[in-house]
């Protein structure tokens, strides 16, 4: 026992609970133990905890075992907290580039929980970073040495090598820039010294002589191939005589030549430098390439390949073989850990799959997540985790809610509601046996309650009576009454399947009724459309285009997708246009004839008659203008004034008749538009189930067109639907009240039950079930009252008889009279009172 505790909770590095990355082996390690009982122990912390708990349970009394279990749980929690603490410290040091401290903390975290992969990956990163930093620091150290000894060329080479290792370093870059600036300054100073010396020696001669001297010197240096010196002389010559072309051409030639030579020189220097550094660079490059490949292989769990790459790195850079050997040992240990994790992973995934198939998605999720921690590179747990998350949202959460509701109903002895919820839960998770077992438990519980209260026979009789009424209503197609009674039957016997099956059948029938009603509405629309098209076609053939327009519009409202009524309305508009053109042509001809007649008449009229004729013509012109603009009311006034002057004018009379027809058609068209608008809004509201809005617009349509049958039929349909909705609401309310009343009835809370049954009668005054229950309650209450009277009567007689036999006749007479008041028809107290009277004479 003590050995197990030490084995689990010891922090000494010489006891290996699980192979860590860099653990030491001492004299007291388990691997060096010479006992036969333990050759090597390699187990996880959680496994040892289980062993500890089992040993505590076996060897300790029950209270002590319970206490030890609690202590072990708290210890496990403390270990987890310590692990997280080391990880937090390691991350903080890693982010602040304190890699040594970070590595120490990650190693401690790995010792706390060797199964975790995160600290292992961080240690690998740190080892790679530290190797790179070590090579960088070595190059910087050598560069600084040459820099201090003023060997700038060598210093520059090592600074450049450091930059190749890390890619970017402000310190190395600044040193290289400084060395380059020193070289440039030295070159510039040498040039200025030569310039001053030459000019100083040649003061006091003419510009032409000076130019010749410079050109001689320049040509001499040029022919000797000393181009830098020749260039300076040519430049000085141009300073004396800037217009000379010869010096310019020579300078251009030198500049081109020097540029080419410099380029060639740089190439040669670069080749020499590359050759000088080739071995070192190849060694460094091969080393870090091998390290990178090894790290990549570790990430891909290819441990043998990683060892090969690390060995290659050690051969490339023998000086670092010690560090590389540590990494190789670490990889081998990681390989062993992964093999153990893989076995645990396979067992865990198998358990998770079994939980998943059993629809225990939360348990499966926890196991898949643990498996993903063990082997993060396997995609299967991640896919299953996503599936479990989705199923928990779509199945587990609704399932839990249904189970919660069912338990609440069960606690309140509302067995019918509880069974409904358990059945719904069983549909969500058919593989789970919990809901089925709970339904069986409820049945047993319900039967026990009935047996205890002695109501088995009464419940059976009530159940059969309700089923009989339900079957009769079903046979007579009174489906609402049937559904109500089947619901009551399920309340009486929640586990019976027959009423549930009948309720399911009723739902299917009601769904078919709704479908039939939709078909009726569709057929009604088809009939109304056909009637409107027939009437419209009839008016169209008779050239009654105004009436035809009204009915084509109505048909278009019934079926907006039909092309025929729309095309007919377009045709009517075309006919109207042709008719108007013909009338205008005829009017123009008549106007011409009338003008000719008028001219002939004018020739034989007096002046006053001519003025009257002109006024008449002016009135007709104004009437025609208003008529052509569609302002028929104004036009009619002018035609009536013209008729007042010439009452027999046929043209004015015909125009007035046309105006009357047009106004009538316009009014009919406006009424039809209003009617169509109201009906369309009413239909939309009706289809959306907004019956109050639909009723309002159907009533408005009825006011606009009282003769139309469609609004009346729709209003009747709304009244029926609302009556049906009200009936369904009342029935639902009735069922809720009856459930409360029945529960109170079986709990013998008769005052509450009677009150609820009376409430049910307010909803359904003719309900026989509630009336029968109230009568039963009344009988029970009467029996209870009689029982109370009988008990009180017997108590009074007992006291009276005791007093009588003891000779206390006054007391006996008093209690006999009290008993007689309770039961005036009883003879015994009367006889006893008479005996007392005789004895006391």
Secondary structure, 3 states (H helix, E strand, C coil): CHHHHHHHHCCCCCCCCCCCCCCCCCCCCHHHCCCCCCCCCCCCHHHHHHHHHHHHHHHCCHHHHHHHHHHHHHHHHHHHHHHHHHHHHHHHHHHCCCHHHHHHHHHHHHHHCCCCCHHHHHHHHHHHHHHHHHHHHHHHHHHHHHHHCCCHHHHHHHHHHHHHHHCCCHHHHHHHHHHHHHHHHHHHHHHHHHHHHHHHHCCCCCHHHHHHHHHHHHHHHHHCCCHHHHHHHHHHHHHHCCCCHHHHHHHHHHHHHHHHHHHHHHHHHHHHHHHHHHHHHHHHHHHHHHHHHHHHHHHCCCHHHHHHHHHHHHHHCHHHHHHHHHHHHHHHHHHHHHHHHHHHHHHHHHHHHHHHHCCCHHHHHHHHHHHHHHCCCCHHHHHHHHHHHHHHHHHHHHHHHHHHHHHHHHHCCCHHHHHHHHHHHHHHCCCCCHHHHHHHHHHHHHHHHHHHHCCHHHHHHHHHHHHHHHHHHHHCCCHHHHHHHHHHHHHHCCCCCHHHHHHHHHHHHHHHHHHHHHHHHHHHHHHHHHHHHHHHHHHHHCCCHHHHHHHHHHHHHHCCCCHHHHHHHHHHHHHHHHHHHHHHHHHHHHHHHHHHHHHHHHHCCCHHHHHHHHHHHHHHHHHHHHHHCCCHHHHHHHHHHHHHHCCCCHHHHHHHHHHHHHHHHHHHHHHHHHHHHHHHHHHHHHHCCCHHHHHHHHHHHHHHCCCCCHHHHHHHHHHHHHHHHHHHHHHHHHHHHHHHHHHHHHCCCHHHHHHHHHHHHHHCCCCHHHHHHHHHHHHHHHHHHHHHHHHHHHHHHHHHHHHHHCCCHHHHHHHHHHHHHHCCCCCHHHHHHHHHHHHCC
